[in-house]
Amino acid sequence: MKILIVEDEPFAVAQLSAHISAIKPDSQILAVCDTIKSTVDWLQKNEAPDLAFFDIQLGDGLSFEIFEQIEFNQPVIFITAFDQYAIQAFKVNSIDYLLKPIDRAELKKALVKFENLAQPKISNVTPQILEEIVSSLKKKNFKNRFLVKVGSHLRVVKTNDILYFYSFQKGTYVKLADGKDYLLDFSLDFVEEMVDPSFFFRINRKYLVSIRSINDVVSYSNSRLKLKVKNPNDDDFLVAREKVKNFKSWLEGEL
């Protein structure tokens, strides 16, 4: 079995690869792609795999965009960090999925299902199914925890414990209520789409703050606002002028 993995988290790639090798030692992982662009480029230049694993959330967008850019007629097993209620479209349309962290027993079931397909060379991904999946994912399916790396260990961080997300030297970090900072594998733009907008607001290009982190809001120059937050790492908590109106509405719970 020739397999393509589309995943941008190194730990998830290593975990999935190890599980595949244990369950199907004769399988071959042809490539690992970590962006929409690299996946499209690889598919254009190489023979199609027998099976593909697609992480839904990639650094440059949702992997569904791959199907919009290139014809791909092979079976797909999706990988997602969303809770089960958020992905019922997969079950309804008989598309397999795996929740992170990947469980070997669940992976084995998915591979057995793949092998039992009457026509394994025919894709089960149709425009209607993709539309239903995207619609399902948009129904307040917000991330309630993040996986972060601490040295050689992994730690689960609850979204409720995050005071704010911020960009620093091309990386995206979280600041927790205990004052600790952890690096994420996602861009700040992508994180903004993953968290509940009723609790988090993007005040400027650098900061995405939680309503729980704000101690005070004061007027600042050029019609801007300045925030006093818990555990600040600098004085740049300024609400961009073009965001002030929406920020005030957000504070009142109107967004």
ROPA-319438 format. One record per residue (C-alpha): x, y, z. Coordinates in steps of 0.1 Angstrom, whole numbers, plus 5000, padded with zeros to 4 digits. Last residue first. Example, Ala and Ser with C-alpha at 12.3 -4.5 7.8 and 13.67 -1.06 7.14 Angstrom:
REM ROPA-319438
513749895071;512349555078;
//
This chain:
REM ROPA-319438
480154025181;477754215204;479154095237;479754435251;483554395249;483054275213;481154585204;484054795218;486554585199;484554625167;484755005170;488455005180;489554775151;490555045126;492555225152;494554915162;493954815198;497254865216;498754585238;502254685228;503554745263;505554425268;505254065281;501954135299;501053885327;497454005331;496354275307;496254655307;494854745273;495455055253;492855205230;493355405198;491955725186;495355855175;496755855211;495455625238;492155585258;492355325286;491054965289;491654775321;492254425335;491954225303;493153865303;489753695307;488453865274;491253665257;493753845235;495053785200;498153995197;500754085171;498854205140;496454415162;493554365186;492654015175;489853925198;489253605218;486253505240;483253555217;485553485188;485953125199;489352995188;490452815156;490053105131;492353335151;494853045155;495153045117;496053415115;498453365145;500353095125;500152745139;502852515153;502652675188;505452785211;504752805248;504853085274;504453055312;502853325333;500553095353;497553235334;499153115302;500753315274;500553135240;503153165213;503353205175;506753215158;508153445131;510253635157;507353685181;503653665174;501153655203;498353445218;496653575249;495453475284;495353105277;493952885305;490452855289;492252725258;493452425278;497152345272;498051975267;501751915273;504251715253;507651615265;511151625250;511651995258;508152125264;506152075232;502652215230;499252045222;496352295222;492952265239;489352385234;489552445197;486352585183;483652395164;481252685165;479452565134;482152635109;483452285109;480052155099;479752385070;483252285058;482151915061;478851975043;480552165014;483251895011;480551625009;478651814982;481851874962;482651494963;485251304983;484750934984;487450884957;487250574935;490350354936;489050154966;485950034947;484149794970;485949945000;487049665024;490649775023;489750125034;487549995062;490449785074;492650095073;490150295093;489850015119;493650005123;493850375127;491250355155;493350085173;496450295169;494950605184;495950935169;496251225193;494351365175;491051235161;491051015130;488651045102;486850805078;484450935052;481250745052;479151045043;477251065075;480250965095;482451245081;479651495083;479451425121;482751625125;482051885151;480451645176;483651445177;485851715190;488151885165;491851795164;491451645129;492951385106;491151295074;491350955057;491250995019;490550754991;492050844957;490551054930;492451384933;491951644907;493951954916;493252304929;489852274946;490651934960;493752084977;491552354992;489952085014;493352085033;492252395052;494652685052;498352785050;499452625083;497452315077;494152225095;492351925080;495151685083;494951465052;495951095052;496150965016;495650615002;496750424971;499050704962;498850904929;501950904907;504151204912;504751554898;501251714901;500651544934;503851684948;503052034938;499552014951;500851884984;503652144986;501052424981;498552295006;501252275032;503052005052;503651725027;505051385038;505951155010;505750804996;505050625028;505250255019;503249975033;504649625040;504749685077;500949755078;499849775115;503249855130;504550065101;501250265100;501350325137;504950455135;504150685106;501050825124;503150905155;506051055136;503651265114;501751385145;504951485162;506151675132;502851875129;502251995094;500351695080;499651565045;500651195045;500751005012;500550625013;501450344989;500050005000;
//
